[in-house]
Amino acid sequence: MQRYDVVVAGLGPVGAVLALRLTAAGMSVLVVERSSSVYPLPRAIAADDEVQELLDRTVPGVLAPMLHHREVRFVSGARELGRILFPSSARGYCGLAFFHQPSLEASLRQALTCPVRLGTEVTGLEQDASGVTVRLGSSERVRASWLVGCDGAGSAVRRLTGIAWHGRDLAQRWLVVDTVGSFHDGFTYTCDPAMPSVDMPMPGGHRWEFLLRPGAVAPVVPLEVVRSVEYRFGARRAASWANGRVLLAGDAAHTMPPFAGQGLGAGIRDAWALGALLPAGRVAEYQRLRAPHVREMTRLSLLVGAVLQAQHGSAVRDAVLAGAFRAPGLGAWLSRGGPRRPSSGVLELR
Ligand SMILES: Cc1cc2nc3c(=O)[nH]c(=O)nc-3n(C[C@H](O)[C@H](O)[C@H](O)COP(=O)(O)OP(=O)(O)OC[C@H]3O[C@@H](n4cnc5c(N)ncnc54)[C@H](O)[C@@H]3O)c2cc1C
């Protein structure tokens, strides 16, 4: 049986960053990915300054194709309710950058030097005090000191380890559409009670996310649709992110709706943290270090989603939000990003 220090299950962005970090720390790593290609449909698009720095430190230059330093506007009808310009970090990373997730994943994959088994599924595991025997496909087995499930929200590793999945899936259905060509420069939350939406630029195109309410009609824009998909978002967390020698990271450990652009960021922070803690034998600190920030960002995502989706009380929402952005002190705080907290503490881990 082949032996490794770590088997990483799942080569999404989180698995890729983790494998790169562990390999750089001198560990032997095998990555196992069920699919034979990068997931092509629209998902993450926005990264805060800490996430940009983590990605840039993992693969220098990977931020180059991103659109940097963009403004966020809340609008309702013709009225602008407020504006946010997230400040840059002390080390010069801008407060908000937009990217194309499949291209980012392809760049991360290109940098990998460890063995990668595409088109191979983790189907079973047995662990003991010294490690984990991982079943791949129908019969092959490999042995590792650690198995990390970076295998997304439907994580097989989480299920096979018997870790409970708390939280809920939200009832609303969202249509996510990517187009080619430029539309406008900034990120807009359109607080329209008939059809709330967000839209933002991305390299080479523009993204829309529409809440599908009965009778809602999407605006007509003169751009070509390249991808579209319907999602129901969730806010969930694994009861435990570690069970013996099996760990969870990214969407396998927690999910949140995308309204604050923090889901992938949380996973990148997990990968960075584990990339330091695993080689140092400090795995016991992992969940304690990461869970508070994930909880905070999940609450923020749900709050932004609730503000955006207010229907019957939308006039009150508009008045309160516009008032808050104009209020002395509070307005300046909100305009710099308010409760979004990019400093999660993981950058201090080398
Ligand atoms: C519409 C939308 C917009 C979003 N916007 C943002 C945003 O702006 N900013 C942000 O930070 N986040 C955003 N997110 C969240 C972000 O996309 C996810 O958090 C992120 O993709 C999760 O990465 P991951 O690597 O943990 O999981 P995934 O990307 O899901 O990767 C998991 C991988 O594991 C593989 N796999 C599954 N099972 C097995 C198995 N048994 N064996 C081997 N491999 C397996 C899968 O094939 C997959 O490649 C958004 C999400 C959506 C849906």
Ligand as a Chemical Component Dictionary entry (heavy atoms), coordinates in Angstrom:
data_LIG
# 
_chem_comp.id                   LIG 
_chem_comp.type                 NON-POLYMER 
_chem_comp.pdbx_formal_charge   0 
_chem_comp.three_letter_code    LIG 
# 
loop_
_chem_comp_atom.comp_id 
_chem_comp_atom.atom_id 
_chem_comp_atom.alt_atom_id 
_chem_comp_atom.type_symbol 
_chem_comp_atom.charge 
_chem_comp_atom.model_Cartn_x 
_chem_comp_atom.model_Cartn_y 
_chem_comp_atom.model_Cartn_z 
_chem_comp_atom.pdbx_ordinal 
LIG C1  C1  C 0 -23.191 31.490 -6.506 1  
LIG C2  C2  C 0 -22.043 31.408 -5.531 2  
LIG C3  C3  C 0 -21.284 32.536 -5.320 3  
LIG C4  C4  C 0 -20.224 32.507 -4.424 4  
LIG N1  N1  N 0 -19.493 33.644 -4.229 5  
LIG C5  C5  C 0 -18.455 33.627 -3.377 6  
LIG C6  C6  C 0 -17.611 34.772 -3.254 7  
LIG O1  O1  O 0 -17.801 35.774 -3.930 8  
LIG N2  N2  N 0 -16.574 34.711 -2.377 9  
LIG C7  C7  C 0 -16.308 33.593 -1.643 10 
LIG O2  O2  O 0 -15.348 33.618 -0.841 11 
LIG N3  N3  N 0 -17.070 32.469 -1.770 12 
LIG C8  C8  C 0 -18.131 32.458 -2.620 13 
LIG N4  N4  N 0 -18.861 31.316 -2.811 14 
LIG C9  C9  C 0 -18.512 30.089 -2.064 15 
LIG C10 C10 C 0 -17.399 29.269 -2.761 16 
LIG O3  O3  O 0 -17.655 29.055 -4.106 17 
LIG C11 C11 C 0 -17.205 27.939 -2.031 18 
LIG O4  O4  O 0 -17.095 28.198 -0.653 19 
LIG C12 C12 C 0 -15.929 27.237 -2.524 20 
LIG O5  O5  O 0 -15.996 26.915 -3.876 21 
LIG C13 C13 C 0 -15.682 25.956 -1.706 22 
LIG O6  O6  O 0 -14.447 25.406 -2.068 23 
LIG P1  P1  P 0 -14.038 23.951 -1.573 24 
LIG O7  O7  O 0 -12.696 23.695 -2.193 25 
LIG O8  O8  O 0 -14.212 23.856 -0.104 26 
LIG O9  O9  O 0 -15.145 22.992 -2.189 27 
LIG P2  P2  P 0 -15.473 22.677 -3.721 28 
LIG O10 O10 O 0 -15.058 23.793 -4.608 29 
LIG O11 O11 O 0 -16.894 22.242 -3.750 30 
LIG O12 O12 O 0 -14.509 21.464 -4.069 31 
LIG C14 C14 C 0 -14.737 20.167 -3.580 32 
LIG C15 C15 C 0 -14.073 19.167 -4.528 33 
LIG O13 O13 O 0 -14.161 17.872 -3.959 34 
LIG C16 C16 C 0 -14.454 16.936 -4.987 35 
LIG N5  N5  N 0 -15.042 15.758 -4.356 36 
LIG C17 C17 C 0 -16.290 15.624 -3.831 37 
LIG N6  N6  N 0 -16.449 14.397 -3.301 38 
LIG C18 C18 C 0 -15.292 13.729 -3.503 39 
LIG C19 C19 C 0 -14.832 12.414 -3.164 40 
LIG N7  N7  N 0 -15.630 11.530 -2.529 41 
LIG N8  N8  N 0 -13.570 12.058 -3.504 42 
LIG C20 C20 C 0 -12.755 12.931 -4.161 43 
LIG N9  N9  N 0 -13.141 14.185 -4.496 44 
LIG C21 C21 C 0 -14.387 14.581 -4.163 45 
LIG C22 C22 C 0 -15.396 17.700 -5.917 46 
LIG O14 O14 O 0 -15.406 17.136 -7.217 47 
LIG C23 C23 C 0 -14.784 19.103 -5.874 48 
LIG O15 O15 O 0 -13.833 19.305 -6.913 49 
LIG C24 C24 C 0 -19.919 31.315 -3.714 50 
LIG C25 C25 C 0 -20.695 30.170 -3.938 51 
LIG C26 C26 C 0 -21.743 30.206 -4.851 52 
LIG C27 C27 C 0 -22.533 28.955 -5.094 53 
# 
loop_
_chem_comp_bond.comp_id 
_chem_comp_bond.atom_id_1 
_chem_comp_bond.atom_id_2 
_chem_comp_bond.value_order 
_chem_comp_bond.pdbx_ordinal 
LIG C1  C2  SING 1  
LIG C2  C3  SING 2  
LIG C2  C26 DOUB 3  
LIG C3  C4  DOUB 4  
LIG C4  N1  SING 5  
LIG C4  C24 SING 6  
LIG N1  C5  DOUB 7  
LIG C5  C6  SING 8  
LIG C5  C8  SING 9  
LIG C6  O1  DOUB 10 
LIG C6  N2  SING 11 
LIG N2  C7  SING 12 
LIG C7  O2  DOUB 13 
LIG C7  N3  SING 14 
LIG N3  C8  DOUB 15 
LIG C8  N4  SING 16 
LIG N4  C9  SING 17 
LIG N4  C24 SING 18 
LIG C9  C10 SING 19 
LIG C10 O3  SING 20 
LIG C10 C11 SING 21 
LIG C11 O4  SING 22 
LIG C11 C12 SING 23 
LIG C12 O5  SING 24 
LIG C12 C13 SING 25 
LIG C13 O6  SING 26 
LIG O6  P1  SING 27 
LIG P1  O7  DOUB 28 
LIG P1  O8  SING 29 
LIG P1  O9  SING 30 
LIG O9  P2  SING 31 
LIG P2  O10 DOUB 32 
LIG P2  O11 SING 33 
LIG P2  O12 SING 34 
LIG O12 C14 SING 35 
LIG C14 C15 SING 36 
LIG C15 O13 SING 37 
LIG C15 C23 SING 38 
LIG O13 C16 SING 39 
LIG C16 N5  SING 40 
LIG C16 C22 SING 41 
LIG N5  C17 SING 42 
LIG N5  C21 SING 43 
LIG C17 N6  DOUB 44 
LIG N6  C18 SING 45 
LIG C18 C19 SING 46 
LIG C18 C21 DOUB 47 
LIG C19 N7  SING 48 
LIG C19 N8  DOUB 49 
LIG N8  C20 SING 50 
LIG C20 N9  DOUB 51 
LIG N9  C21 SING 52 
LIG C22 O14 SING 53 
LIG C22 C23 SING 54 
LIG C23 O15 SING 55 
LIG C24 C25 DOUB 56 
LIG C25 C26 SING 57 
LIG C26 C27 SING 58 
# 
